[in-house]
Amino acid sequence: SLEGVRQEAVVSTQSTGNFVDGSLVTEITAHARWVNAIDVNNNGLLVSVSEDTVVNLWDLKEFSLFHTFSIPNVQLCGVQFLQGSDDFAVSGYDMKDILIFKKGSK
């Protein structure tokens, strides 16, 4: 369950870098270019990928950045948590592989 996280929340992003949830707007400046994909899992984690080659993993319970890393020279275009897991898959434009990452401890 998402204890401590609003289960009815909808997370989206705008070109301004804002996450929008109904009446609440929290501005972040975690990516230098367009955010192309986001996903949220049942453990309160959100992962985002951007054209800036950066993958960000967020802890929604703490509203904090858990981990960030770059995949150099890849325009990231997709991300999704693996079912029932904190592990996630990342895809890039013109990339033949799908990369799988395991969430470690901070």
Protein Blocks (a to p, Z undefined) as FASTA:
>chain_A
ZZhiafkbccdddfkopacehjbccdddfbfbdcfbdcddfkopacdddfkopacdddfk
lopafbdcddehiacfbdcddehiabdcdddehiabdcddddddZZ
